[in-house]
Amino acid sequence: MAVESRLIPVLREGIDIVKMIAYKKLKEALAAKHPDRDAPFIARLTGALINMIFGVPAQEEPFVQFARTEAELIAQEKITLGPLLEDLRIPLTDALRIQALCDHQQGEDSTATLKQAQELGILLVDRDLPLPHSFTELVRKLGSAFGLILPPLPSTEH
């Protein structure tokens, strides 16, 4: 149990890093798609879409109000997520599956989130469930490539 209690927070950190990477990529695409909108609007729209992908509804103001007010635009943009996030399908698939695994361990059901991701063209159905170690390695590589985490230092022990 001790290993599991330490593993889930580590895996959830990895999921958050994938979310941040997807947020950065999606924010750039939405800013180009909606040049008439200001940066805070694009940031909120991006956040609403990332939360929707991961099945996490907004719970704090002004994000709840934004989601309500811009529900139609969010629904329109939701349809375009598959193509917009095409190059992140592998890490998104792995993060969504790891999230479902963590949720299951904590008594929650993420089936609807996985089904939605599949319908949006984000989830790679034929991809195997990643092992925790391979997921954390993928996250480490991506996180350092996007400047979100520092790569591990080379070992100085001989």
PEHU-V250291 format. One record per helix or strand. SS is the DSSP state (2 for helix, 1 for strand). FROM is the first residue (numbers start at 1). LEN is the number of residues. If there is no record, write none. Layout:
# PEHU-V250291
SS,FROM,LEN  SS,FROM,LEN
This chain:
# PEHU-V250291
2,2,32  2,39,15  2,63,7  2,71,9  2,81,4  2,86,20  2,111,9  2,132,14
